Amino acid sequence: MVGCGAAYAMARRGTEITLLERSSIGSGASGAAAGMLAPLAESRSRDAFAEFGSAALAGFGSWLAEVQEAAGMSADACAHGSLVLAAGDAQAAALAARLRWQRTLDGAALYLDHRQLHELVPGLSPKFTAAVHYPSELSVDAGRYTLALRRAAEAAGARIVEGTEVVAVDLRARDAQVRLRTGAELTGDAVLLTVGSEVALLRATGVELPLVAVKGEIIRLRPAGRMSELIIFGPGGYLTPRADGSVLVGATQDPMRQDREVRAGAVDGLLSFALRTMPALADAAFAGAWSGLRPQLADLLPAIGPVPGKDRLFVSLGHHRNGILLAGWSGDVIARSILDSEAVPEAVSPARFFAQPPVAVPRLPTSALLPQPTQDRR
């Protein structure tokens, strides 16, 4: 979705774009994501992510409308807001404290006491005593959104070629050269790498970024009755409603595995979280499970913009768990960087990894569930 978002952002300005995909569009993390756009629900402090994540969310409605119109299809958005739950006085106090600064970014955010929470979400476990409600946050169907971005890019004139692996980029000639596994070469004025979690092409191009793949597993349930349409974040995971009435339960986080298998223990952990949060899900039908590899940089922020010392080479990668939220925003940022030579925000500039010693990649607990949303992103 990051590549397609960038292709659309540039193609709609009349730029000749060729997008090369090693496999198929949406076959990686883009097709596996839960599809949440919840920057404040996932921010504990007012850091760079909270700022540009909120900006991305604010502009998403108009961006999505434009993409859907160009693509001639819907991304199945569920715009009902999100909740971050608290169990007990300490967690409730922490939510109230962070809400004070979050209201400067979203004045519609609300603190809910026990009565208000359980009136809004019938069937929620009674152990949850309070919550913060973010009515502006939403979700989309990740697979459909990625397909819509692809179709919008093609409608704007971008050429998309699947099943084509790039093995080298040569920047020495006047025109940048891209060499394919087949031996064929393409030339252009600039090259943008949106490689997901794959590091081979980065290294072959001499770009050393602390990019790793973090495996995540997710399950889908079909509730027996009507469920809340809110995205619900609780200790250990989240519940994300889909337009078809199903609920996604996520997600594991395992930086030590690069496979795409779904482990029995992961399914057990996700089901346990779901039933602890919403006991009525015990009667839900199990509708599937899958996994994906999130592209993560050391500081959990993406790298978007020109690569220092590599004239005409740009990157847009490392979006971690926020590719859905940031695909349109980062597409606009990279388009203005490439086409207008506009400076990118310092927090996401690739230069931050070249101006100082490498940042150590945090080691996450193997097979751990995603941390509670109030955990510091750094």
N, C-alpha and C positions, 0 to 999 in steps of 0.2 A: 504493500500500500504506500510505503514511503517513495518508492521509485515511481509508481503510477501517479501519486500526488504531485511529485516534482515535474514529471513529464506533462501533466495537464497544465500546471501553473505556467510552464514555459511555452507549451504549444499554443495555448489560447492567446499568447502575445505574438504569434506568428513565427516562432522559432522552429526550425527544422530539427526534430528530435527522433532519435532511434533508441528504443529501450530494449536491451538484450537481457533475457531471462534464462538462466541455466536450465531450469526445470519448467514449471508452469506457474502463472500468476496466482498467488494465494496458496501455494503448496507448502509454505513455511509458517512462520509465526502469524502472518496476516490472516490465514484461514483458520488458525487454531484459537485466536484470542477471544476473550469474553465480550469485547466490544464496549467497554465502559469508558465514559468521558466524565471523570470524577476527580478533578485536580485538587479541590479543597478537602474532599473526603479522605484523600490520601496524602495530605500535607499536615505535618505537625507544627512546622515553623514557617515563618514568612521568608522562604528562601527563593532562589531563582526559579525553581520548578513551580512553586505556587504562583509566582508572578506571570511567567509566560504560559503556564498551563491555564490560568484564568483568562488570559488574553486569547488563547486558542479556543477556549470554550465560548467566550463572548462572540467570536467571529464564526463559530461553527454552523450556526443556523443558516446564515446567508450562503456560506460555502457549500453546505450540503444541498441546499435548494438548487444552487447552480449546477452542482455535479449531477444530481438526480435528473434535472431537466436535460442536460447534455447527454446523459447516458440513456435516458428513456426508461428508467427503472427506479424502484424504491430501495433504500437501504434498510428498511424496516426499523426505523427509530422508535424507541420507547422513551418518551420524554416525560417521565413521571417523578424525577428527582431521586435522591439517594439519602440513606440514613447511616450514621455511625453510632453504634450502640455502646452503652456503658452499663456495666454490672457493678453496682455498689457505689458508695460515696466518693471514693478516690478517683475512679474513672470518670464519674459525672463531673467532678470538680475540674479534672484535666480538660474535658470537652468544653466546659464553660469558659475556661481560661483561653483556649485557642480560638474560641468563637469570637472573642473580643477583637482580635486582629483580622480574622477572616471576614468579618462584616465590612471591613474597609475595601475588600475585594468583591464581596457579594452581600449586599445589604439585605437580600431576601433570606439568608440563612437564619434558621430558628432553633432555639433550644426547646426541647420537649421534655416535660416531666413524666413521671410514671403513667399518670392517667392519660395525658395527651398521646403518649407513645402507643399505648395499648388500644386506644380508640382508633388511632391511625392504622395500626397493623394488628388486626385480630389474629390470634393464634400464635403470636410471638411468645417465646418462653418467658414466664413471669420473673425469671432471674434478672432480666434487663430492666433497669430502673430509670433510665433517661437516654436521650439521644440528641444528636444534632441533625436537623433536616436541611438538605441543600436542594431546593426545588428546581434549580436551574440545571442540575446535572442529569445525564441521560445515558442511554446505551444504543448501539446499533448492532445489526447482525454483521459480524466481522467479514464473513465470506461475501455477503451481498455488497457491503461497502467497498471491499477491494475490487469486486467485479464492476461496480459502478464507476470507480476511479479509472479502471482500465478502459471501459467504454467511453467515458468522457474524454480521456486522453486521445483515444483513437478518433473520436468525433472532431476533436480540435486539430487533428492532422498528424499526431504522433504515430510513428511506425513501431509496432511491438512485435518482437521476434522471440518466440519461446523455444525451449530445447536447444539453446545456443550458449555454450560456455565460453567466457572470456578467460584467456590464460595469461595475457600480458598487455601492458599499456606502455607505449613508447612516446615520451614527450620531447625527444631531441629534435625532431624535424619541425618544420614550420607549422604543419598540421599535426595535431595529436593523432597517434595511430593506436588502434585497438586490434589485437590479434586474437582470433578465435581458435578453438580446439581443432577445427577443420583445416586450419592453415590460412583461411581467408582473413583479410584485413579491412577495417573500416577507418575512415579518417573524419576528423571534426575539429571545430574550433576549441572545444573543451570536452572534458570527460568528467562525469559525475559517477562516483561509486556509491551505490546503495546496496551493500552486500549482505544485509541481514546479520546473521551471526557467523558468517564464513570469513575466515581470516586469510585464506590462501592467496587470494588476489591482492589483498592489501600488502602482504609481505612480498609478493612478486613485484609489486610496484614500488617497493621501498618505503611503505607507509607503516610505521610502527605505532599502533594505537593499542591500548590495553583492553581489547575487545574479547569477551568470552561469551559462550553460549550457556544459558541457564535453562535447564529443562523444566517444563511445567506440565502438569496433568490436570485435567478438568473432566467433570461428568455432567450429564444432562438428565434431569428428572422431569416426569410429567405428573404434576399434582393431581390427586383425585378430585379436588374441589378448587374453587377460585382462590388464588393467592394474591398477596400484595404485589402491585406493579412497581414498587420502589426497589432500587438497588440497595441491598442491605449488607453493610460491613460489620462483622463481629470479630471477636478475638479468634484468630486462626483462619479466617477466610471471608468469602463473600457469596451472596446469592444474587444472581442477575436474571431478571425476568426477560423472556423473549416474546416477540409479537405473536407467536403461535401458541402461547400459554405455557410453554415449558420453562424450566428454571435451570440456569447453569450454576454449578457449584465449583468454586475454585479457591485456590489452586495450589499445587505443590511448587516447590522451588528447590531444584537440585542442580548445583553447578558441577557436580562430579560425573554426571551421565550425559552422553551425547546421543543416546538412542531415542527412538520414537515409540518404544513399547509403553504400555500402561500397566503399572504394577498393582497387584492385588492390595498391597498395603496402602498404596496411595488412594485407591478407591475406598477402602475401609476408613481411612482418615477423613476423607471428604464427606462421606456419608455420615460419619459421627458428628462432624461439625454441623452439617445441615440439620440433623435431628436435634442436636442440642439447641440450635437457634430457633428452629420452627418445627416443633414436635409433630405437627400434622403431616409433614413430609414422609413419615413412616409408611403412609399409605400410597405414596407416589410410585409410579412405574419407573423402572430404570430404563432410560432411553438411549444410553450410549456413553462412551468415554473416549478421549483422545489426548494427544500431547503435542507440544511444540517446543521450539528452542528460542528463548528470548535473547536478543542481542543486547548485551550489557557492557557498558564502559565502567571504569573504576569508580567514578563519582556519581553514577546512576543518572547522568544527564547525557543527551545526545551530542554528537559532534556534527556540526552543520557549517559548511563554508569551505574556503580555499585551504589547501594543505600547504603549510609553510615550506618554502624551498622547492615546490613542485608547480611550476607555472602551468596554468590551464587545467590543473587537477583539483577536483572538489569532492567532498564527501557529504553524505547525509545518512548517518547510521547511529547505532547504539540507543535506539528509542526505548529499549527495555520493555516495560509494561505499558508504555504510553504512545505506541504507534498510532492507534485509532484516534486518540485525542490530538496528536501533533502532526498527522500526515498533511493536513491542509496548511497549518501554520508553518511547518518546516518547508513545505513546497513553495510557499510564498517567500520565505526567507532566502532559500537557495536560488530561486528565480531572480530575486533582486540582487543577490550577490554575483551571480554569473552574468546576467544581462545588463545590470546597471553599475557593477563594481561597488555596490553598497556594502558597508561594513555590517557584519552579523553581530548579534548580541554577544558580548564577551563571555557570558556563562556557557554558551554552546559552541564557541569557536574552537576548531581543532587546535589552534595555536596554544591552548592552555596545556596541552600535553607535550609541547615542544619547548616551552619556555622555562621548564623546571624539571627536576628529576621525576621519573615515572612514579605515578601514584599506585600504591599496592592495591591489587584487586582483593576486595573483602571475601573471606571464605565463609560461605553460608552453610548452615547445618545441612548435611546430606538428607535429602528427602523431606525437609521441613515444610510445613504448610507456610503459606505467605504470612508474614508477620502482621500483627494487629495494626490497622491503619494509622493508629496514633504513634507508631514507632518512627523515630527520626529517620528520614530518607538517607541521611549521610552516615 
